Amino acid sequence: MRIADLNWMQVEEYLERDDRVVVPVGSTEQHGYLSLAVDLILAERVSVEAAEPLGVPVLPAMPFGVAPAFTAYPGTVSLRLETLVSVLTEALDSLYGQGFRRFLVVNGHGGNVPAGEPLVAWAKARDGASLLFHSWWASERTMAAADALYPDPTHANWFENFPWTRLAGVTMPDGDKPMATIDEERGNPARVREILGDGTFGGAYERPDEDMLELWSTAVQEVRELLETGW
């Protein structure tokens, strides 16, 4: 259940019987022909769908992440890793002070992965706290399902093209784009844009909805299992 759909009294009542909470973390950055908000849309949606049957509250997604390589694309917002960790740990401190003890951070953006270690360390330093950091797209069964579905699941291509990340009136290009790498150029946003052009890393732009919904179901189930038994 979304925190946005609750008032403080309902949350206080919830804390009398449970101490779990989900904290989605995303990014606002270029995703080719898809929404700039892909990472936060997916992090929040997978969290809500996983947590809803369990009655566990889900915070609004953190909209900004670590995305310096894409800042030459208008609309991209990037934070330093230290800033992201600071914001998240201060938010977690607030929740811990209210009685939450089990925190599932659902990450939707590759650049945020280094935040996982300091967040886990934050929990270890607090009595009774437990924190799981889960990058939904990189989890074992979701990645296996993607690899079995179609080649090259990656940034801004078919792997992130769901009905809820597309934009009205935007048509995807036909065919596959040659794969590109920016590993050696991430410190130079202008060069990254030159290499990637439309922003996708390559591969197919889209797959049939039935394939994507099957993949999504796997991702949701993995998050739900963490909430149920990951502690």
N, C-alpha and C positions, 0 to 999 in steps of 0.2 A: 504494500500500500504506500502511496506517495505521501510524504510528509506534507506536501502542498494540499492534500485533501483532509488533513487533520488539524485540530486545534491543540493547544498546549495541554489542556485537561485530558484529552484522549491519549496523548503521548504519555502523560503521567500515569494514567490507568494502565497502559500497555507495560510500563516499566515495573509494575507490581507483579507481573507474571513472566516477563522475558527481558533479556538485556542485549538482544541482537539488533544491529542496524547496518544498512548498506549505504556505502558512500561511493557513488559513481564519479569517475574522473575522466574528462575528455580533453578535447582540444578544438580550437577554432582555426582551421587552416584549409588551404586549397585541397580539393579532392577532385580535380579534373572537372567533369561535367556534373558531378554530384554536389550536394549541399556542402557549404563550408563547415557546417555543424555536424558532419557525419559522425565523428568520433564521440561527441557528447550525446547525440541522438542514440547511437547504438549502445553506449555504456549505460545510459539511463533505461532504455527500453528493455535490454536483456536483464537488468537488475529488477525492474518492476515485474516483468512477466515471471521471473524466477521466484520472487519474494511474495507475490500476491497470495498464492494458495497457502502460504505459511503464516500470513498475517504479520510479516516483518516490515517495518517502515524503511523507505528508501528516500534518502536526501535528494534534493535537486542536484543535477550533475554539475561538477566544477567545469566551467566552460572553456577555461584557458589552460594550456599545457606548454610543454617544452618543444617548440617548433621553429628554431631559428633558420633552418635550411630553406623554409618556404616563405620567408618574409618579403621576397620580391614579388610575390603574388598578392594583389590587393585583397584585403579582408582577413588575411592571416594575422593572428595575434600570438606572440611568443613570450613566455616567461623564462627567467633563469631557473635552473633546477632548485637552487637554494630558496628562491621565492616560492615555488610550488610547494616544497616541503614545509616551509614556514607556515604558509596559509593552511595547509592540510593539518599539520600538527596542532595549530591553534584551534582549528575547528574540532579536532578530535578531543582536545583538552576540554572544550565546552561540553561535549557529549559525555565524556567520562565523568565530569563533575556532576552530571545529572543522573548518573547511574547506569549508563550503557557500558558494557564490558566486552562484548564480542563484536568486532568491527570487520566487515567484509568490504574492502576497497576494490571495486570493479573498474579496471582500467581499460580505456578504449583507444589508447594512443601509444605507439612505440616509443616516442620520445620521453614518455613519463616513466618508463620501466625503471630507470635508476632511482626513482623515488621509493621504490618498494623496500629496499633495505633499511633506510632510515625510518620509515614508517613502522616496520616490524620492530626495530630497535626501540621506538617510542613506546610501543605496547609492552615490551619486555621490561621496561623501566617503571611500569605502573602496576601496582598490586591488583591481581585478578584480571588484568586486561589480556585480550588475545586479538591479534590482527592477522587477517589473511589478505594478501595482495594478489589479485587474479586478473591477468590480461586475457579477456574473454576470447579473443581471436587466436591467441597463441596456445591455448590449452590443448591437451593431448588429443581428445576425441574430436574436438571441433576442427583442429588442423588436419587430422587424419580424414575426416569427412570431406573437407575442402580439397585435399590432395586427390582423393578418390573421385571427386566430382568433375574437376577440370584443371588443366595445367596452370601453373603460375598464379596462385592466389596471392595478391599483393595490394599495395596502396593504390586506392582510387580506381581499381579495375573491377571486374565482375564480383570479386570477393566482398566488396563493400556496397554493391549495387542492389539494395533492397527496395521494395515499394515505398518505404518510409524514408529513404535517403535520396530519392530522385526529386527532380524539380519539374514542376508543370511547364510544359512548352519546350523543354530541352530534349533534343533527340540525340541519342548516342550514335557515334560513328559506327559504320559497318566494319566487320572483320576484326583482326587482331593487330595490335601495335607491337613493333619489335621491342623486346625487353631492353631496359636501360638501367644503368647503375650510377648512383651519385655518391658512393661511399667516400671517395677521395675529394669530393667537392662540397661537402656539407657546410663548410665554413664560408662558402662564397655563394650567397643566395642568388645573385645575378647569374652565376654560372650554372647553378642548379636549374633555374628557369630556362636557360638556354638549352640545356641537355634534355629536359623533360618536355618542354613545349607546353602541351595541354595540361601537364601536371600528373598524368598517370605514369606508373612505372613500366607499363607495357602489358601485353597479353590481351585477353578478350575484355570488352567493355561491359558485357552483360551476359546473363544466363537466364533460362526460363524461370519464372516465378516459383514453379513447383520445386525446382532444385534448390532455390534460395530458401524457401520456407522449410524444407527438410534440414538444411544446414543450420538454420536458425533454431530449430527445435533442439538440435544437439547442443548448441551453445547455451540455451536456456536451461536445459536439464543439468548441464555441468555446474552452472551457478547455483541452481537449487540444491544439488547434492552437497556443495560446499556449505551452504547455509544449514543443511540438516545434519551433516556428519563430519564436516571438515575441521571441527574444533578439537 
